[in-house]
């Protein structure tokens, strides 16, 4: 079981050097700024007060100017089966 909250505020431009993935879910809440979010082979531009859901094992990275964000990371076994099914259905992804 895994659960972690991360906060980050950067006053300068920042781009991740490379894409990465992990075995947990990531809820990415952008508090200020704007970011380009790459998930697999798609790019999304997200602005302040937006959030993104990144499923386990999906290659992703962000880039852009100054920003503030909060990430909530958790393993699938941290939430109930019903919550997991809801999350998977909401984003159209099935993780076994």
N, C-alpha and C positions, 0 to 999 in steps of 0.2 A: 504494500500500500504506500502511495507516495502523494504528497501534497506540498506545494511550495508557492509562496507569493514573492515576486520580485518587483522592485520599483527602480526606475531609472529616469534621470533627468540629465540631458546633455545640452550644453549651450552652443555646441558647434555641430557642423555637418558630421554625419557618421553613416558609413556603409559597412555592412558585414563583409568580410573578405571572401567568404564562400557560403554556399548553401549548406544546410545541415538538417538533420532530423533527430528525433528522440522517441523513446517508447511511451511517452505520455501525451496527454491532451494539453494544449496551450490555449488559454483564453487571453487574447492580446487586447488590452484597453488603451487606446491612445487618448491621453488627457489634453495634450497641446501639441501643436505643430502639424506637419503632414508627412506621411511616409509612403514609399512605394513598397508594397508587400508582394513578394514573389512566393507563390505556392505551386509546387510542381512546375508546370509550363505556362502558368498564368500570372499576370501582374494586376494588382489592385492598387488604386490610389486611395488611401484612407486619410481623412481629416480628423481634427480634434473631436472628441466626444464620440468616436466610433470604436467598434470592436470587431475582432475577427476570431474565428474558431479554427484552430489548426489541429487536425487529427494526428494521432500517433503515426510515426514512420513516413510522414509527408515531407519531402524536401522543401525547405523554405529559407528565406532571408529577408531583411529589410534594408532600405537605404533612404537617405534624404537629409534634410536640414535638422536644425535643433528641434528637440522634442522632449516630451515627458510621457511615460507610459507605465502601466502596471500589468504584469503578467501573472496569471494564475495557472499553475501547472499541476496536473493531477493524473494519477494512473486510473485506468478503467475500473479497477476494483475499489477505488475510493468512493465511487457513487453507486447507487442502486442499479439493478438491471433495467428497471423502468426508466430511470434517468438516462442511462447509457443509450437505450433504444430511442428515446426522445431526441437526444443529441445527434445520434447517427441519422435518424430520419430527417431532422431539421436541416442537415447539411448534405444529405444524399450520399452518405458514406457508410459502408458496413465494414467494421473491423472485427476480425475473428481473433 
